[in-house]
Amino acid sequence: MLSEPRSGRLAAWGNALLAGLVSPDDAVLAMVGDDAVHRVEGLPGESGPVGLTLAMGRLRSLGVTGLRVALPAPGHPLGLSGPPEFNARALDAEEAVVGFGAPYGLVPEVYEAGPDGDVHVEVVWHCLPVREAPPADVPSLGEAERELAEALREATEVLSRLDVAASGPVAEAALDAYRARAERGRELLAPGYPPRAVRVLELAQRVGLLISLAYENGHGGAVSASEMAARGQALRPVERTARRAQVAAYNSSVEERERGGR
C-alpha cells in the first residue's frame, strides 16, 4: 500500500467522467498516471484492445453508471462479488474494478521493461463478467474511519513495545515522500467525492505506508519467536482494516449515488 492502486485511480476518475464532472482527456491522464499507456481488452463489441477513452464510452453504453474498487487478499475477498473466475483473476492481481449498473469488471495486467529509474509500464485491463451483488466486506466511510483510528492505536502500542516501529533513513525518505504527496490533498480523489472520503483515504494510505515500512524494517527488536508472532498479529488486522478503508473511500461516490436513488 505504498502507492495508490491503479484500480483506485481508474475507478475514481472513471466515476468523475461518468458523472460528467471532468473531461475525457483529464480523466484518462489521471487514470494512466506515471504509466506509459493503458488499454482495455475483452470489451463486448470490440475485437481487440482499445484505449481508455473508448473503453469508458463503451462501458457507459453497456449500462455502467459507476465503478467500485476491490482490493482482495488471500482469505479476504474485499470488494468482490463473483463469479469465481473474476475473483481468482482479481486475487492474482490484488486489485480490480467492478462496474455498477451493468455486470462487467476490469482486472489489470502490468507489463514492465527497462532499467531501474527508466521503467516503461504498460497496463492491460481485462474486461470480464461479474456477478451483480453487494461487494464483500466493504464498510461505510464512517465505519472505516472509526475502525482505522482504533486499529492504529492498538497496533502502535504493540509495535512500540516490540521496538519494530519503522525507523532509519529509508523509512524517513518514504515518510517525506508521503508528506509531499499529502500536501497535494485533493489529488487523492477525483471531483465528486465527499470530503470525508479524502480524509479516510489519506489516513488509510498513511497507515498502509507505516505497515509496509514495519515489514521492510526486518524484525527490529523482535528477536524471539513469540515477539515476531506478536508483531505479525499486530500488523495483519491493521493492514486488513487499512485496505477496507481504502475501498470504502474509493467506493463512496457510487454508494452515495446508490443511497440517493433509493
N, C-alpha and C positions, 0 to 999 in steps of 0.2 A: 504493500500500500504506500510505497514511497512516492508514487506518481499517480496522477489521475488516470483511471481506467479508460481505455478507448471507448468502451461501451457507454461510460458516463458522458463523454464529450458528444458522442453521436446522438444519444437519447436527449440530452439537454438541449442541444442546438436543433435537433430534429423536431422537438416539441415546439420550440420557438418558431421554427419555419412553418410547421403545420398550423400554428395559431396565427400566422401572418404577422408576427412581431419582428422578423428580420428578413433580409433579402436572401435568396438562394446563394448568392456569391459569398455573403458574410457567413452564412451558416456552414457552408462547405469548408471555407477557410478555417473556421474554428474546429470543425469535426476532424479535419486532417491534422491540425496541429503541426508538430515538427516532422511528421512523416512525409515521405515523398508523394505518395498517391494512395487513395483508397478506391476500391471497386467493389461492386456487389454482384454476386454470381448466383444463378438459380432463381431469379425473379420470374414469376409467371408472366408469360407474354414476351420474354426476352430470350434470345437464342444464345447469348453469351454474356460475359461480364460487362457491366455498364458503370458509368461514373455516379457519384453520389447525387448530383442534381437530378439526373434522370431517374435514379433509383427512388429518391424521395417522392418524386412526382408519381411514379408507378405505384408505390405503396399507398399514397393518398387515393389514387384511382381505384385501388383494390379495397378501400374502406378503412385503412389505418388512420385513426384520428389522434393517436398518441403513442409514445414509446416509453417502455419501462426498462429498468436495468436489472440484471441478475448477476450476482457475484457468488456462485456456488463454490463449495469446498467439499472434500470427502466427508460424507456423513451429514452434510448440511446443504440441501438443495435451495439455497437462498434465492428467492425471486423467480424460481422455475415453476411451471405448471404442467410439464409434459409436452409431448409423449416421451417415452424412454430414449428414442434416438436423439431428439433435440437435447434432452437433459445430459446425455452422455457426451455429446459434442461440446456443450457448454461447460461441463465439468472439466473436460480436457483443456479447454481454453481458459478456464477460470473466470469467464465472463460471457455475457450475451445481452442482446437487446430483444425485448419481447413486445410485439405490436399490440396495441389496444384498439378494438373496433373491428379487427379482422385477424384471422389466425395465422400470422406469419411472424417468424423470429429471425434474428441475424446473429451468427457466430463468427468471430474474427479468426483468420489465419494469417500469421505475421511472417513475412519473409525479410531477412536481413542480409546485407552484403557490404563488404568494405572493412577497412581497419578501424580500430578504436579512434573515436573522435571524428570520424567521417563515414558513419554507417548510413547506408541507404536503406530505408524501410518502406516496404510496400505491404498493404493490408488488403486481403480479400475477405469480404463479408459473405458468408454462405447463407442464403435465404432458405429456410426450412419451415414446414408446417408446425404450428404449436397448438396446444390444447387451450381452448377458451375457458379458463378457470382462474380463481384468485391465486396470485403468486404466493409461494411458500414462505412463511415466517417473516414477512415484511411488517415492521411496526409502523405506527403513526409517527409523525415528526415529534410530537410531544413525548410519546413513549420512548423513542430513540434518544432524545435529549436527556431524559431522566436516567435511563439505563446507562448511558455513556458516562455521565458525571459520576454515578455511583461506582461503576466498574473501574473507572480511572482512579478514584480514591483508594479502592481496595488494592488494586494492582501496584500503585505507587508505594503503598505502605509495605507490601510484601517484598517488592524489588529493592527498596531501600534497605530493608532488614537483611536481605541476602547479598547486598553490595553488587547488584548486577544492573543498576541503572546505567543508561547509555552515557559514556564519557569519552574524553580523548579528542584529538584533533579531527578525526574522521566524523565523529558524532557532531562536533561543533560546526564543521563545514556543512553538514546536512541540515542542521537546525538553522544556520544562517540562510541557506538556500530556501528553506521553508518560510522563514520570516519575510524574505524578499518577495516570495510569491504571495504570502498572506496580505502584504501591503496592497496588492492589486485587487484584493477582496472580491468585488463583484464579478471578476472574470471567472470565478469558480463555477458559476452557473449562468445560463443564458437568460435573456429577458423573459418575464412571465412567471418566474419562480418567487415564492414568498420569501421575505427577509429571514424568516426562521430557518428555511431550508439552507440558506447560505451559512448561517451560524452553525447549524448541525453538521454540515459538510466540512466546514473549517475545523471543527473540533474532532470529527471522525478522522480526518486526514492527519491532523497533528498527533492523535493517539496512535494511528497506524504507523506513522513515522517513528515514534518512540518505541513501539513494539519491534519494528524492524531493526532499529539500532540496538535494542537489547539483545535480539537474536544474533546479530552480526558481531556483537561485542564479546563473543565467546562465553565462557562460563563465569567471567568476573570473579567475584569472591565465593561463588557457589561451587565448592570443590568436592563436597561429599555427594553421594548418590541421592540421599534424601533431600539435600538442598537443591540439587539440579532438578529433581522431580517437583519440588515445591515451586521452583521458578516456572517450569512448564505449566503447572497447574494455574499459576497466577496469570500467565500470558495468554493461554488459549481462550479462556472465556472473554477476556477484554478484546482480543483480536476478533472474535466472533461478534461481539457487541459493536465494534467499530465498523465491521462490514455491514451489519444490519442497518446501522445509522446512515452509512453512505447510500445504501439502496433506498432507504426511506427518503433521503434528501432528493436524490435524482428522480424518484417516482412521485414526488409530492405534486408536481404540476398536473399529472394525469389524475391523481387521487382527488385533487381539489375540483377538477372539472367533472369527475365522476360523481362526487357528492353534490355538486351544484346542479347536476342534471336529474337528480332524484326528486 
